[in-house]
């Protein structure tokens, strides 16, 4: 009898535990694996100006992004796409889905599935909310808020058939509400209603004020929902990343910027007009990997405290300023992301921020290597060759004094049928980083010949032919022993040359 009672008690206890487990899985803490999405991402790219911020339609729009590009991006080591989509492309003014646009979205998703990539559909711009406009009815008109939620339900109805491991939704790009609480309330409503029809879909949520890390601490995140991913954008220091951008107050600035270190040199600052000084004054400080990491730490803490993952959905630096500083900034960001396990997507792919031309050829191999995580390395200088010390062939070449050069002299008039030749000796065969310090008032180029191998080196306009020195760099493969390097001018001529440097990666 006693054994029967014990067995009955054990049975009842097991039933109670099973019921509690079931309830916990379905209704309780959604951190349970049975309710967790399998949407895993590491590094990606934004497919900008295709279904967003573009007036292209019809065949022209279709031709701007294709299956071959998804295959290429996969081959380059990217594992996901962030796809910005605007309301005015996806929905008619009467609120109906534009079938052609939705067809392109379905196509992009199918390409990602074929090449084992993930994709994020980012609701980028609404008719009631453009992050760049002063008037944003989304925050003041209840009808627009209801419409926003309704549009998302229509999107989900179209896309719900795709696996949670393949597709995620980004609720709104860069919300700019008058107060943080206004966005919190709308996001709360939207998430609640989406969860009724998409319980396991990964929802990507950014904070108010352009997805700033400074407001992420005020973001209200659903308790226990592990299918939420926090996102932030990183464009700081903005003066560096948007230097000479046509849509900013920096469009006509002409000054040197340095990263890492004091972004603005005091002597350069004093040369500016009073109006220009007001514009750049907020950036008169030191920026470094440490200062950027400190800012990102705010987002990391919020993500950790809420048990969710963190994603940098946009970051980028225009190529109009100091190229070495630009690459340093990218290297520091990728290094932080890798160390802290923050997924990221660069802005962008083929536009002015990107690493490819519009014809899909690579225009910036150094940037691509950094984004791939291949160039987060320590380098040791192996050779330093002053341009004026090279063997010079060609009657046009001349050596002149220049106080801004590393050794006080430069080689000028580098055009036509001329060349600079020098030798380097390497202890080991392998990949080396080759840097060229130059100044140029135009976009020019160089050709580098090593044996039977020839590479083209871009030398963008530095802003002058005398004191505006910058560096350009490429990767080269060298055999063990002595190699002869021959530099010739590009089709549009070459720059004024200061020096060449050869670096080898430091390995443990």
FIMIZA-995959 format. One record per residue (C-alpha): z, y, x; residue number from 1. Coordinates in steps of 0.5 Angstrom, whole numbers, plus 500, padded with zeros to 3 digits. Example, Ala and Ser with C-alpha at 12.3 -4.5 7.8 and 13.67 -1.06 7.14 Angstrom:
% FIMIZA-995959
<kelum w="516" v="491" u="525" pos="1"/>
<kelum w="514" v="498" u="527" pos="2"/>
This chain:
% FIMIZA-995959
<kelum w="500" v="500" u="500" pos="1"/>
<kelum w="502" v="505" u="506" pos="2"/>
<kelum w="495" v="503" u="509" pos="3"/>
<kelum w="491" v="505" u="503" pos="4"/>
<kelum w="495" v="511" u="502" pos="5"/>
<kelum w="494" v="513" u="509" pos="6"/>
<kelum w="486" v="511" u="508" pos="7"/>
<kelum w="486" v="516" u="502" pos="8"/>
<kelum w="489" v="522" u="505" pos="9"/>
<kelum w="484" v="521" u="511" pos="10"/>
<kelum w="478" v="520" u="506" pos="11"/>
<kelum w="480" v="527" u="502" pos="12"/>
<kelum w="481" v="530" u="509" pos="13"/>
<kelum w="474" v="529" u="511" pos="14"/>
<kelum w="471" v="531" u="505" pos="15"/>
<kelum w="475" v="537" u="505" pos="16"/>
<kelum w="473" v="539" u="512" pos="17"/>
<kelum w="466" v="537" u="510" pos="18"/>
<kelum w="466" v="542" u="504" pos="19"/>
<kelum w="469" v="547" u="509" pos="20"/>
<kelum w="463" v="546" u="514" pos="21"/>
<kelum w="458" v="546" u="509" pos="22"/>
<kelum w="461" v="553" u="506" pos="23"/>
<kelum w="461" v="556" u="513" pos="24"/>
<kelum w="454" v="554" u="515" pos="25"/>
<kelum w="451" v="557" u="508" pos="26"/>
<kelum w="456" v="562" u="506" pos="27"/>
<kelum w="461" v="564" u="512" pos="28"/>
<kelum w="459" v="566" u="519" pos="29"/>
<kelum w="452" v="566" u="520" pos="30"/>
<kelum w="453" v="565" u="527" pos="31"/>
<kelum w="452" v="558" u="526" pos="32"/>
<kelum w="446" v="554" u="529" pos="33"/>
<kelum w="443" v="552" u="522" pos="34"/>
<kelum w="442" v="559" u="520" pos="35"/>
<kelum w="440" v="562" u="527" pos="36"/>
<kelum w="433" v="564" u="528" pos="37"/>
<kelum w="429" v="561" u="534" pos="38"/>
<kelum w="426" v="568" u="536" pos="39"/>
<kelum w="426" v="568" u="544" pos="40"/>
<kelum w="423" v="573" u="548" pos="41"/>
<kelum w="423" v="576" u="555" pos="42"/>
<kelum w="418" v="581" u="557" pos="43"/>
<kelum w="412" v="584" u="553" pos="44"/>
<kelum w="407" v="589" u="551" pos="45"/>
<kelum w="406" v="594" u="546" pos="46"/>
<kelum w="399" v="594" u="543" pos="47"/>
<kelum w="399" v="601" u="541" pos="48"/>
<kelum w="393" v="606" u="538" pos="49"/>
<kelum w="390" v="600" u="534" pos="50"/>
<kelum w="394" v="599" u="527" pos="51"/>
<kelum w="398" v="605" u="529" pos="52"/>
<kelum w="396" v="613" u="531" pos="53"/>
<kelum w="389" v="612" u="530" pos="54"/>
<kelum w="383" v="614" u="526" pos="55"/>
<kelum w="379" v="608" u="528" pos="56"/>
<kelum w="377" v="603" u="522" pos="57"/>
<kelum w="372" v="598" u="521" pos="58"/>
<kelum w="368" v="595" u="526" pos="59"/>
<kelum w="370" v="600" u="531" pos="60"/>
<kelum w="378" v="598" u="530" pos="61"/>
<kelum w="376" v="591" u="530" pos="62"/>
<kelum w="373" v="591" u="537" pos="63"/>
<kelum w="379" v="595" u="540" pos="64"/>
<kelum w="384" v="588" u="540" pos="65"/>
<kelum w="382" v="581" u="541" pos="66"/>
<kelum w="383" v="574" u="542" pos="67"/>
<kelum w="381" v="574" u="549" pos="68"/>
<kelum w="386" v="580" u="550" pos="69"/>
<kelum w="392" v="576" u="548" pos="70"/>
<kelum w="390" v="570" u="552" pos="71"/>
<kelum w="390" v="575" u="558" pos="72"/>
<kelum w="397" v="578" u="557" pos="73"/>
<kelum w="399" v="571" u="556" pos="74"/>
<kelum w="396" v="569" u="563" pos="75"/>
<kelum w="399" v="575" u="566" pos="76"/>
<kelum w="406" v="573" u="564" pos="77"/>
<kelum w="408" v="576" u="558" pos="78"/>
<kelum w="411" v="572" u="552" pos="79"/>
<kelum w="410" v="577" u="546" pos="80"/>
<kelum w="407" v="583" u="543" pos="81"/>
<kelum w="410" v="589" u="539" pos="82"/>
<kelum w="405" v="591" u="534" pos="83"/>
<kelum w="406" v="598" u="531" pos="84"/>
<kelum w="403" v="599" u="524" pos="85"/>
<kelum w="403" v="605" u="520" pos="86"/>
<kelum w="403" v="605" u="513" pos="87"/>
<kelum w="397" v="609" u="512" pos="88"/>
<kelum w="393" v="604" u="515" pos="89"/>
<kelum w="397" v="598" u="512" pos="90"/>
<kelum w="398" v="601" u="505" pos="91"/>
<kelum w="393" v="605" u="500" pos="92"/>
<kelum w="396" v="611" u="497" pos="93"/>
<kelum w="397" v="608" u="491" pos="94"/>
<kelum w="402" v="603" u="495" pos="95"/>
<kelum w="397" v="597" u="495" pos="96"/>
<kelum w="396" v="593" u="501" pos="97"/>
<kelum w="390" v="594" u="505" pos="98"/>
<kelum w="387" v="587" u="506" pos="99"/>
<kelum w="383" v="589" u="512" pos="100"/>
<kelum w="389" v="591" u="516" pos="101"/>
<kelum w="393" v="586" u="513" pos="102"/>
<kelum w="387" v="581" u="515" pos="103"/>
<kelum w="388" v="584" u="523" pos="104"/>
<kelum w="395" v="583" u="523" pos="105"/>
<kelum w="394" v="575" u="520" pos="106"/>
<kelum w="389" v="575" u="526" pos="107"/>
<kelum w="394" v="577" u="531" pos="108"/>
<kelum w="399" v="573" u="529" pos="109"/>
<kelum w="395" v="567" u="529" pos="110"/>
<kelum w="392" v="569" u="536" pos="111"/>
<kelum w="400" v="569" u="538" pos="112"/>
<kelum w="401" v="562" u="535" pos="113"/>
<kelum w="395" v="559" u="539" pos="114"/>
<kelum w="397" v="562" u="546" pos="115"/>
<kelum w="405" v="560" u="545" pos="116"/>
<kelum w="407" v="568" u="544" pos="117"/>
<kelum w="411" v="571" u="540" pos="118"/>
<kelum w="410" v="578" u="536" pos="119"/>
<kelum w="414" v="583" u="533" pos="120"/>
<kelum w="411" v="587" u="527" pos="121"/>
<kelum w="414" v="594" u="528" pos="122"/>
<kelum w="413" v="599" u="522" pos="123"/>
<kelum w="412" v="605" u="526" pos="124"/>
<kelum w="410" v="611" u="522" pos="125"/>
<kelum w="411" v="612" u="514" pos="126"/>
<kelum w="408" v="617" u="510" pos="127"/>
<kelum w="415" v="619" u="509" pos="128"/>
<kelum w="417" v="619" u="516" pos="129"/>
<kelum w="414" v="621" u="522" pos="130"/>
<kelum w="418" v="621" u="528" pos="131"/>
<kelum w="414" v="627" u="531" pos="132"/>
<kelum w="415" v="631" u="524" pos="133"/>
<kelum w="420" v="636" u="522" pos="134"/>
<kelum w="419" v="634" u="515" pos="135"/>
<kelum w="421" v="627" u="513" pos="136"/>
<kelum w="422" v="626" u="506" pos="137"/>
<kelum w="425" v="619" u="507" pos="138"/>
<kelum w="432" v="622" u="508" pos="139"/>
<kelum w="432" v="626" u="502" pos="140"/>
<kelum w="428" v="623" u="497" pos="141"/>
<kelum w="431" v="617" u="493" pos="142"/>
<kelum w="424" v="615" u="491" pos="143"/>
<kelum w="421" v="614" u="498" pos="144"/>
<kelum w="427" v="610" u="500" pos="145"/>
<kelum w="426" v="605" u="494" pos="146"/>
<kelum w="419" v="605" u="496" pos="147"/>
<kelum w="420" v="604" u="504" pos="148"/>
<kelum w="424" v="597" u="501" pos="149"/>
<kelum w="419" v="595" u="497" pos="150"/>
<kelum w="413" v="596" u="502" pos="151"/>
<kelum w="418" v="591" u="506" pos="152"/>
<kelum w="418" v="586" u="501" pos="153"/>
<kelum w="411" v="586" u="500" pos="154"/>
<kelum w="410" v="585" u="508" pos="155"/>
<kelum w="415" v="580" u="508" pos="156"/>
<kelum w="411" v="576" u="502" pos="157"/>
<kelum w="405" v="576" u="506" pos="158"/>
<kelum w="408" v="574" u="512" pos="159"/>
<kelum w="414" v="569" u="510" pos="160"/>
<kelum w="409" v="563" u="511" pos="161"/>
<kelum w="410" v="564" u="519" pos="162"/>
<kelum w="415" v="561" u="523" pos="163"/>
<kelum w="422" v="565" u="525" pos="164"/>
<kelum w="420" v="563" u="532" pos="165"/>
<kelum w="414" v="566" u="532" pos="166"/>
<kelum w="415" v="573" u="528" pos="167"/>
<kelum w="420" v="578" u="528" pos="168"/>
<kelum w="420" v="585" u="523" pos="169"/>
<kelum w="422" v="591" u="526" pos="170"/>
<kelum w="425" v="595" u="521" pos="171"/>
<kelum w="423" v="602" u="523" pos="172"/>
<kelum w="421" v="606" u="529" pos="173"/>
<kelum w="425" v="611" u="532" pos="174"/>
<kelum w="429" v="613" u="526" pos="175"/>
<kelum w="430" v="621" u="526" pos="176"/>
<kelum w="435" v="622" u="520" pos="177"/>
<kelum w="439" v="628" u="519" pos="178"/>
<kelum w="446" v="624" u="520" pos="179"/>
<kelum w="447" v="617" u="523" pos="180"/>
<kelum w="450" v="615" u="517" pos="181"/>
<kelum w="444" v="617" u="513" pos="182"/>
<kelum w="440" v="611" u="517" pos="183"/>
<kelum w="446" v="607" u="516" pos="184"/>
<kelum w="446" v="607" u="509" pos="185"/>
<kelum w="438" v="606" u="508" pos="186"/>
<kelum w="438" v="600" u="513" pos="187"/>
<kelum w="444" v="597" u="510" pos="188"/>
<kelum w="440" v="597" u="503" pos="189"/>
<kelum w="434" v="594" u="507" pos="190"/>
<kelum w="437" v="589" u="511" pos="191"/>
<kelum w="441" v="586" u="504" pos="192"/>
<kelum w="435" v="586" u="500" pos="193"/>
<kelum w="431" v="583" u="506" pos="194"/>
<kelum w="436" v="577" u="507" pos="195"/>
<kelum w="435" v="575" u="500" pos="196"/>
<kelum w="428" v="573" u="501" pos="197"/>
<kelum w="428" v="572" u="509" pos="198"/>
<kelum w="435" v="569" u="511" pos="199"/>
<kelum w="433" v="567" u="518" pos="200"/>
<kelum w="428" v="572" u="520" pos="201"/>
<kelum w="429" v="576" u="526" pos="202"/>
<kelum w="430" v="583" u="524" pos="203"/>
<kelum w="430" v="588" u="530" pos="204"/>
<kelum w="434" v="595" u="528" pos="205"/>
<kelum w="434" v="601" u="532" pos="206"/>
<kelum w="439" v="607" u="532" pos="207"/>
<kelum w="438" v="614" u="529" pos="208"/>
<kelum w="435" v="619" u="534" pos="209"/>
<kelum w="429" v="616" u="537" pos="210"/>
<kelum w="433" v="609" u="538" pos="211"/>
<kelum w="437" v="613" u="543" pos="212"/>
<kelum w="442" v="609" u="547" pos="213"/>
<kelum w="447" v="615" u="545" pos="214"/>
<kelum w="447" v="614" u="538" pos="215"/>
<kelum w="447" v="606" u="538" pos="216"/>
<kelum w="455" v="606" u="538" pos="217"/>
<kelum w="455" v="609" u="531" pos="218"/>
<kelum w="450" v="604" u="528" pos="219"/>
<kelum w="453" v="599" u="523" pos="220"/>
<kelum w="451" v="592" u="524" pos="221"/>
<kelum w="451" v="587" u="519" pos="222"/>
<kelum w="458" v="583" u="521" pos="223"/>
<kelum w="456" v="576" u="524" pos="224"/>
<kelum w="448" v="576" u="523" pos="225"/>
<kelum w="446" v="573" u="529" pos="226"/>
<kelum w="439" v="574" u="526" pos="227"/>
<kelum w="439" v="582" u="528" pos="228"/>
<kelum w="437" v="584" u="535" pos="229"/>
<kelum w="438" v="591" u="537" pos="230"/>
<kelum w="433" v="595" u="540" pos="231"/>
<kelum w="433" v="602" u="544" pos="232"/>
<kelum w="427" v="606" u="548" pos="233"/>
<kelum w="428" v="609" u="555" pos="234"/>
<kelum w="424" v="615" u="557" pos="235"/>
<kelum w="429" v="618" u="561" pos="236"/>
<kelum w="429" v="623" u="565" pos="237"/>
<kelum w="424" v="625" u="560" pos="238"/>
<kelum w="421" v="630" u="565" pos="239"/>
<kelum w="419" v="625" u="570" pos="240"/>
<kelum w="416" v="620" u="564" pos="241"/>
<kelum w="412" v="625" u="561" pos="242"/>
<kelum w="411" v="630" u="566" pos="243"/>
<kelum w="404" v="634" u="564" pos="244"/>
<kelum w="404" v="630" u="558" pos="245"/>
<kelum w="399" v="635" u="553" pos="246"/>
<kelum w="404" v="634" u="547" pos="247"/>
<kelum w="410" v="637" u="551" pos="248"/>
<kelum w="413" v="643" u="554" pos="249"/>
<kelum w="411" v="640" u="561" pos="250"/>
<kelum w="404" v="640" u="560" pos="251"/>
<kelum w="402" v="646" u="565" pos="252"/>
<kelum w="408" v="645" u="570" pos="253"/>
<kelum w="406" v="644" u="577" pos="254"/>
<kelum w="412" v="642" u="581" pos="255"/>
<kelum w="414" v="636" u="585" pos="256"/>
<kelum w="419" v="631" u="582" pos="257"/>
<kelum w="423" v="626" u="586" pos="258"/>
<kelum w="426" v="619" u="583" pos="259"/>
<kelum w="431" v="617" u="585" pos="260"/>
<kelum w="435" v="623" u="588" pos="261"/>
<kelum w="435" v="630" u="585" pos="262"/>
<kelum w="429" v="630" u="580" pos="263"/>
<kelum w="428" v="638" u="582" pos="264"/>
<kelum w="428" v="641" u="589" pos="265"/>
<kelum w="431" v="647" u="589" pos="266"/>
<kelum w="426" v="651" u="593" pos="267"/>
<kelum w="421" v="648" u="587" pos="268"/>
<kelum w="425" v="651" u="582" pos="269"/>
<kelum w="426" v="658" u="584" pos="270"/>
<kelum w="418" v="658" u="584" pos="271"/>
<kelum w="418" v="657" u="577" pos="272"/>
<kelum w="417" v="662" u="572" pos="273"/>
<kelum w="423" v="664" u="567" pos="274"/>
<kelum w="420" v="660" u="562" pos="275"/>
<kelum w="419" v="654" u="566" pos="276"/>
<kelum w="426" v="654" u="569" pos="277"/>
<kelum w="429" v="654" u="562" pos="278"/>
<kelum w="424" v="648" u="560" pos="279"/>
<kelum w="426" v="644" u="566" pos="280"/>
<kelum w="434" v="646" u="567" pos="281"/>
<kelum w="437" v="641" u="563" pos="282"/>
<kelum w="434" v="636" u="569" pos="283"/>
<kelum w="437" v="639" u="575" pos="284"/>
<kelum w="441" v="633" u="576" pos="285"/>
<kelum w="441" v="627" u="580" pos="286"/>
<kelum w="438" v="621" u="577" pos="287"/>
<kelum w="438" v="614" u="580" pos="288"/>
<kelum w="438" v="606" u="578" pos="289"/>
<kelum w="446" v="607" u="577" pos="290"/>
<kelum w="445" v="613" u="572" pos="291"/>
<kelum w="440" v="609" u="568" pos="292"/>
<kelum w="444" v="603" u="568" pos="293"/>
<kelum w="450" v="607" u="566" pos="294"/>
<kelum w="446" v="609" u="560" pos="295"/>
<kelum w="444" v="603" u="558" pos="296"/>
<kelum w="451" v="600" u="558" pos="297"/>
<kelum w="453" v="603" u="552" pos="298"/>
<kelum w="447" v="599" u="548" pos="299"/>
<kelum w="450" v="593" u="552" pos="300"/>
<kelum w="457" v="593" u="550" pos="301"/>
<kelum w="455" v="594" u="542" pos="302"/>
<kelum w="450" v="588" u="543" pos="303"/>
<kelum w="456" v="584" u="546" pos="304"/>
<kelum w="461" v="586" u="541" pos="305"/>
<kelum w="457" v="584" u="535" pos="306"/>
<kelum w="454" v="578" u="538" pos="307"/>
<kelum w="447" v="580" u="538" pos="308"/>
<kelum w="441" v="581" u="543" pos="309"/>
<kelum w="439" v="587" u="546" pos="310"/>
<kelum w="431" v="589" u="546" pos="311"/>
<kelum w="428" v="595" u="550" pos="312"/>
<kelum w="422" v="596" u="545" pos="313"/>
<kelum w="419" v="602" u="549" pos="314"/>
<kelum w="419" v="605" u="556" pos="315"/>
<kelum w="414" v="608" u="560" pos="316"/>
<kelum w="412" v="613" u="565" pos="317"/>
<kelum w="406" v="617" u="565" pos="318"/>
<kelum w="401" v="617" u="572" pos="319"/>
<kelum w="401" v="625" u="572" pos="320"/>
<kelum w="406" v="626" u="577" pos="321"/>
<kelum w="409" v="623" u="584" pos="322"/>
<kelum w="406" v="616" u="584" pos="323"/>
<kelum w="412" v="613" u="588" pos="324"/>
<kelum w="417" v="616" u="584" pos="325"/>
<kelum w="414" v="613" u="578" pos="326"/>
<kelum w="414" v="606" u="581" pos="327"/>
<kelum w="421" v="607" u="583" pos="328"/>
<kelum w="423" v="608" u="576" pos="329"/>
<kelum w="419" v="602" u="573" pos="330"/>
<kelum w="422" v="598" u="579" pos="331"/>
<kelum w="429" v="600" u="577" pos="332"/>
<kelum w="429" v="599" u="569" pos="333"/>
<kelum w="426" v="592" u="570" pos="334"/>
<kelum w="431" v="590" u="575" pos="335"/>
<kelum w="436" v="592" u="570" pos="336"/>
<kelum w="433" v="589" u="564" pos="337"/>
<kelum w="433" v="582" u="569" pos="338"/>
<kelum w="440" v="583" u="571" pos="339"/>
<kelum w="443" v="584" u="564" pos="340"/>
<kelum w="438" v="579" u="560" pos="341"/>
<kelum w="435" v="585" u="556" pos="342"/>
<kelum w="428" v="583" u="553" pos="343"/>
<kelum w="423" v="589" u="554" pos="344"/>
<kelum w="416" v="591" u="552" pos="345"/>
<kelum w="413" v="596" u="556" pos="346"/>
<kelum w="409" v="602" u="553" pos="347"/>
<kelum w="403" v="601" u="553" pos="348"/>
<kelum w="397" v="596" u="555" pos="349"/>
<kelum w="391" v="600" u="555" pos="350"/>
<kelum w="392" v="607" u="554" pos="351"/>
<kelum w="395" v="613" u="559" pos="352"/>
<kelum w="401" v="609" u="560" pos="353"/>
<kelum w="398" v="603" u="561" pos="354"/>
<kelum w="396" v="598" u="567" pos="355"/>
<kelum w="389" v="597" u="564" pos="356"/>
<kelum w="383" v="601" u="562" pos="357"/>
<kelum w="380" v="601" u="555" pos="358"/>
<kelum w="375" v="596" u="558" pos="359"/>
<kelum w="381" v="591" u="559" pos="360"/>
<kelum w="380" v="591" u="567" pos="361"/>
<kelum w="386" v="592" u="571" pos="362"/>
<kelum w="387" v="599" u="573" pos="363"/>
<kelum w="394" v="599" u="576" pos="364"/>
<kelum w="396" v="592" u="579" pos="365"/>
<kelum w="402" v="595" u="582" pos="366"/>
<kelum w="405" v="597" u="576" pos="367"/>
<kelum w="403" v="590" u="573" pos="368"/>
<kelum w="406" v="587" u="578" pos="369"/>
<kelum w="413" v="591" u="577" pos="370"/>
<kelum w="412" v="589" u="569" pos="371"/>
<kelum w="411" v="582" u="571" pos="372"/>
<kelum w="418" v="582" u="575" pos="373"/>
<kelum w="414" v="580" u="581" pos="374"/>
<kelum w="415" v="587" u="585" pos="375"/>
<kelum w="423" v="587" u="584" pos="376"/>
<kelum w="424" v="586" u="592" pos="377"/>
<kelum w="426" v="589" u="598" pos="378"/>
<kelum w="421" v="591" u="603" pos="379"/>
<kelum w="422" v="591" u="611" pos="380"/>
<kelum w="417" v="596" u="614" pos="381"/>
<kelum w="412" v="592" u="619" pos="382"/>
<kelum w="407" v="597" u="622" pos="383"/>
<kelum w="407" v="605" u="622" pos="384"/>
<kelum w="400" v="608" u="623" pos="385"/>
<kelum w="399" v="615" u="623" pos="386"/>
<kelum w="392" v="617" u="621" pos="387"/>
<kelum w="390" v="621" u="627" pos="388"/>
<kelum w="392" v="615" u="632" pos="389"/>
<kelum w="386" v="611" u="628" pos="390"/>
<kelum w="379" v="610" u="631" pos="391"/>
<kelum w="375" v="615" u="628" pos="392"/>
<kelum w="368" v="613" u="626" pos="393"/>
<kelum w="363" v="619" u="623" pos="394"/>
<kelum w="362" v="626" u="625" pos="395"/>
<kelum w="365" v="629" u="619" pos="396"/>
<kelum w="372" v="627" u="621" pos="397"/>
<kelum w="377" v="632" u="624" pos="398"/>
<kelum w="384" v="632" u="626" pos="399"/>
<kelum w="388" v="639" u="624" pos="400"/>
<kelum w="395" v="641" u="624" pos="401"/>
<kelum w="399" v="640" u="618" pos="402"/>
<kelum w="407" v="642" u="617" pos="403"/>
<kelum w="408" v="637" u="611" pos="404"/>
<kelum w="405" v="631" u="615" pos="405"/>
<kelum w="410" v="626" u="617" pos="406"/>
<kelum w="408" v="627" u="625" pos="407"/>
<kelum w="405" v="634" u="624" pos="408"/>
<kelum w="397" v="632" u="623" pos="409"/>
<kelum w="392" v="630" u="618" pos="410"/>
<kelum w="385" v="627" u="618" pos="411"/>
<kelum w="381" v="631" u="614" pos="412"/>
<kelum w="374" v="631" u="611" pos="413"/>
<kelum w="374" v="624" u="610" pos="414"/>
<kelum w="367" v="623" u="606" pos="415"/>
<kelum w="360" v="620" u="607" pos="416"/>
<kelum w="359" v="615" u="613" pos="417"/>
<kelum w="365" v="615" u="616" pos="418"/>
<kelum w="371" v="610" u="617" pos="419"/>
<kelum w="378" v="609" u="620" pos="420"/>
<kelum w="380" v="603" u="624" pos="421"/>
<kelum w="386" v="600" u="626" pos="422"/>
<kelum w="390" v="593" u="628" pos="423"/>
<kelum w="396" v="590" u="625" pos="424"/>
<kelum w="399" v="584" u="628" pos="425"/>
<kelum w="403" v="580" u="623" pos="426"/>
<kelum w="408" v="574" u="625" pos="427"/>
<kelum w="407" v="570" u="619" pos="428"/>
<kelum w="401" v="570" u="614" pos="429"/>
<kelum w="402" v="572" u="607" pos="430"/>
<kelum w="402" v="578" u="602" pos="431"/>
<kelum w="404" v="585" u="605" pos="432"/>
<kelum w="405" v="591" u="601" pos="433"/>
<kelum w="400" v="597" u="604" pos="434"/>
<kelum w="402" v="604" u="603" pos="435"/>
<kelum w="398" v="610" u="604" pos="436"/>
<kelum w="400" v="617" u="604" pos="437"/>
<kelum w="395" v="623" u="603" pos="438"/>
<kelum w="394" v="629" u="599" pos="439"/>
<kelum w="388" v="631" u="595" pos="440"/>
<kelum w="386" v="636" u="590" pos="441"/>
<kelum w="381" v="631" u="586" pos="442"/>
<kelum w="381" v="624" u="584" pos="443"/>
<kelum w="378" v="620" u="590" pos="444"/>
<kelum w="379" v="613" u="593" pos="445"/>
<kelum w="378" v="609" u="599" pos="446"/>
<kelum w="376" v="602" u="601" pos="447"/>
<kelum w="380" v="597" u="605" pos="448"/>
<kelum w="376" v="592" u="609" pos="449"/>
<kelum w="379" v="586" u="612" pos="450"/>
<kelum w="375" v="581" u="615" pos="451"/>
<kelum w="370" v="579" u="609" pos="452"/>
<kelum w="375" v="582" u="604" pos="453"/>
<kelum w="374" v="589" u="601" pos="454"/>
<kelum w="379" v="592" u="596" pos="455"/>
<kelum w="378" v="599" u="592" pos="456"/>
<kelum w="384" v="604" u="593" pos="457"/>
<kelum w="385" v="609" u="588" pos="458"/>
<kelum w="388" v="616" u="590" pos="459"/>
<kelum w="389" v="620" u="584" pos="460"/>
<kelum w="389" v="628" u="584" pos="461"/>
<kelum w="396" v="630" u="587" pos="462"/>
<kelum w="395" v="637" u="585" pos="463"/>
<kelum w="393" v="640" u="592" pos="464"/>
<kelum w="389" v="639" u="599" pos="465"/>
<kelum w="395" v="641" u="603" pos="466"/>
<kelum w="402" v="640" u="601" pos="467"/>
<kelum w="402" v="636" u="595" pos="468"/>
<kelum w="403" v="629" u="599" pos="469"/>
<kelum w="404" v="623" u="595" pos="470"/>
<kelum w="403" v="615" u="596" pos="471"/>
<kelum w="399" v="610" u="593" pos="472"/>
<kelum w="400" v="602" u="595" pos="473"/>
<kelum w="396" v="596" u="594" pos="474"/>
<kelum w="398" v="588" u="596" pos="475"/>
<kelum w="394" v="585" u="601" pos="476"/>
<kelum w="394" v="578" u="604" pos="477"/>
<kelum w="394" v="578" u="612" pos="478"/>
<kelum w="393" v="572" u="616" pos="479"/>
<kelum w="398" v="570" u="622" pos="480"/>
<kelum w="396" v="574" u="628" pos="481"/>
<kelum w="392" v="580" u="629" pos="482"/>
<kelum w="388" v="583" u="623" pos="483"/>
<kelum w="383" v="589" u="624" pos="484"/>
<kelum w="383" v="594" u="618" pos="485"/>
<kelum w="378" v="599" u="616" pos="486"/>
<kelum w="378" v="605" u="611" pos="487"/>
<kelum w="372" v="608" u="608" pos="488"/>
<kelum w="372" v="613" u="603" pos="489"/>
<kelum w="370" v="612" u="596" pos="490"/>
<kelum w="364" v="614" u="592" pos="491"/>
<kelum w="367" v="621" u="590" pos="492"/>
<kelum w="370" v="622" u="597" pos="493"/>
<kelum w="377" v="620" u="600" pos="494"/>
<kelum w="383" v="624" u="601" pos="495"/>
<kelum w="386" v="628" u="607" pos="496"/>
<kelum w="390" v="622" u="610" pos="497"/>
<kelum w="397" v="622" u="613" pos="498"/>
<kelum w="399" v="615" u="615" pos="499"/>
<kelum w="399" v="608" u="613" pos="500"/>
<kelum w="405" v="603" u="613" pos="501"/>
<kelum w="405" v="596" u="612" pos="502"/>
<kelum w="411" v="592" u="609" pos="503"/>
<kelum w="413" v="585" u="608" pos="504"/>
<kelum w="418" v="582" u="603" pos="505"/>
<kelum w="425" v="581" u="606" pos="506"/>
<kelum w="427" v="574" u="604" pos="507"/>
<kelum w="434" v="571" u="604" pos="508"/>
